[in-house]
Amino acid sequence: MKIGYARTSTIDQIAGMEAQLRDLNAIGCEKIFSEHLSSVDEDRVELSKALEFCREGDVLIVTKLDRLARSVPGFVEISQRLEKKGVSLVVQDIGLDTTGPTGRLMLNLLASIAQFEREMMLSRQKEGIAKARAEGKYKGRPKLPKEKVATILAALSRGASVMSAAREADVSDDSVYRIMRAHGISRKVSLVGYSPVEE
């Protein structure tokens, strides 16, 4: 089954939404999820519904990459979530189609680039911290409030993705990863039924 997802940043962008819906219908999408909101500031309810709706063998289609994700790491996370469900992904504007080997290769390249960017960022961060420590200016990272930690752990225990848990607690994806490391949680392990130990 072909499933479409369309998004515009504001309700004023009627023409942009109409163009996406026209293209998705022309491709033959049998089910289309659409919403008018920013990918940065608001919870993308319809995207979550689309990801949940997809079943093994389905194809999720978007007309542009920025309609689906706000960053390469975010895109990689969504695509990996779809891959685990056996769902293919098509992004028209960059010619990505994971139903074939070329599309899967492109996806792997994007994942490698995202990992490279993260490693470079962490390297620069470590250098900055070392310099700040040498100058006596480093105070360390402030801890998340216990309420946010509890919200993150509860979301993960329900099977929420890192991105969804971050949105629910209003923190960055990196904060969720830090909480997972602190509690010895691996993304590869099912978290359903996980009961965090009170600190």
C-alpha positions in Angstrom: 0.0 0.0 0.0 1.3 3.5 -0.9 0.9 5.9 2.0 1.5 9.7 1.6 2.5 12.3 4.1 2.3 16.1 3.4 3.1 19.1 5.6 3.3 22.8 5.3 4.6 25.2 8.0 1.5 27.3 8.3 -2.2 27.2 7.3 -1.5 30.1 4.9 0.5 27.8 2.6 -2.5 26.4 0.9 -0.9 26.2 -2.5 2.0 24.3 -1.1 -0.3 21.7 0.5 -2.4 21.4 -2.6 0.7 20.7 -4.7 1.9 18.0 -2.3 -1.5 16.3 -2.2 -1.8 16.5 -6.0 1.6 14.8 -6.4 0.9 12.2 -3.8 -2.4 11.3 -5.4 -0.8 11.2 -8.9 1.7 8.6 -7.5 -1.2 6.5 -6.4 -1.2 7.0 -2.6 -4.2 5.2 -1.2 -4.0 6.9 2.2 -2.6 10.4 2.9 -1.8 12.1 6.2 -1.4 15.8 6.1 -0.9 18.7 8.6 -0.2 22.4 8.8 2.6 23.1 11.3 6.2 23.7 11.9 8.5 20.6 12.1 10.5 22.3 14.9 8.0 23.7 17.4 5.0 21.5 17.4 4.2 17.8 17.8 3.6 16.2 14.4 0.5 14.2 15.2 -0.3 13.2 11.6 3.3 12.1 11.0 3.1 9.9 14.1 -0.2 8.5 12.8 1.4 7.8 9.4 4.3 6.0 10.9 2.0 3.9 13.1 -0.3 3.1 10.2 2.4 1.7 8.0 2.6 -2.1 7.8 5.2 -4.5 6.4 5.3 -4.2 2.6 3.9 -0.6 2.6 5.7 2.4 1.0 5.7 5.8 2.8 6.0 8.7 0.2 6.8 12.4 0.7 7.4 14.9 -2.0 10.3 16.7 -0.2 12.8 15.7 2.4 12.1 18.7 4.6 8.4 17.8 4.8 9.4 14.6 6.7 12.3 15.6 8.9 14.1 18.7 10.3 17.6 17.3 10.2 19.6 14.5 8.6 19.8 12.6 12.0 16.0 13.0 12.4 15.5 11.7 8.9 17.8 8.7 9.5 15.9 7.9 12.7 12.5 7.9 10.9 13.9 5.8 8.0 15.4 3.3 10.4 12.1 3.0 12.2 10.3 2.3 8.9 13.0 -0.2 8.0 12.4 -2.2 11.2 8.7 -2.4 10.2 9.6 -3.6 6.7 8.3 -0.3 5.2 10.0 1.3 2.2 10.5 5.1 1.9 10.3 7.3 -1.2 11.4 11.0 -1.1 10.6 12.5 -4.5 12.8 15.6 -4.5 16.1 13.7 -3.9 15.1 10.6 -5.9 15.3 8.4 -2.8 13.5 5.1 -3.2 14.4 2.4 -0.7 12.4 -0.2 -2.5 15.5 -0.7 -4.6 19.3 -1.2 -3.9 20.2 2.3 -5.1 17.8 3.9 -2.6 19.0 1.7 0.2 22.6 2.7 -0.6 21.6 6.4 -0.5 20.0 5.9 2.9 23.2 4.2 4.2 25.2 7.1 2.9 23.0 9.6 4.7 23.2 7.6 7.9 27.0 7.6 7.6 27.0 11.4 7.0 24.8 11.9 10.1 27.1 9.8 12.2 30.2 11.6 10.9 28.6 15.0 11.7 27.8 13.8 15.2 31.3 12.6 15.8 32.7 15.9 14.6 30.4 17.8 16.8 31.4 15.7 19.8 35.1 16.2 19.0 34.7 19.9 18.9 32.6 19.8 22.1 35.4 17.9 23.9 38.0 20.4 22.7 35.9 23.2 23.9 35.3 21.6 27.3 39.1 20.9 27.7 39.9 24.5 26.9 37.2 25.8 29.3 38.5 23.5 32.1 42.1 24.7 31.5 40.8 28.3 31.9 38.8 27.4 35.0 35.5 28.3 33.2 33.8 24.9 32.9 30.9 24.3 35.2 29.6 21.1 33.6 26.2 20.3 32.2 23.1 21.1 34.3 21.1 18.0 35.2 17.6 17.4 33.9 14.9 17.8 36.5 13.7 14.5 37.8 10.2 15.1 36.3 11.7 15.3 32.8 13.8 12.2 33.4 10.6 10.3 34.6 8.7 11.5 31.5 11.5 10.3 29.2 11.7 6.9 30.9 7.9 6.5 30.8 7.7 7.4 27.1 10.5 4.9 26.3 8.8 2.2 28.3 5.7 2.6 26.2 7.9 1.9 23.1 8.2 5.6 22.0 11.0 6.5 19.7 13.9 8.8 20.9 12.4 11.6 18.9 8.9 11.2 20.4 10.3 10.9 24.0 12.3 14.1 23.4 9.2 16.0 22.2 7.1 14.7 25.1 9.7 15.9 27.7 10.5 19.1 25.7 14.2 18.2 25.6 16.7 17.5 22.8 17.3 14.0 21.3 20.8 14.1 22.9 19.3 14.5 26.3 17.2 11.3 25.8 20.3 9.4 24.7 22.1 10.6 27.8 19.3 9.4 30.1 19.3 6.0 28.2 23.1 5.7 28.8 22.7 6.6 32.4 20.1 3.9 32.9 21.9 1.3 30.8 19.2 1.3 28.2 20.1 0.2 24.6 18.0 1.3 21.7 18.2 -2.2 20.4 16.5 -3.6 23.5 12.7 -3.5 23.9 11.8 -1.1 26.6 8.2 -2.2 27.1 7.8 -3.1 30.7 11.0 -1.4 31.7 10.8 -0.1 35.3 13.4 2.5 36.1 15.1 2.3 39.5 14.4 5.4 41.7 17.5 7.5 42.2 
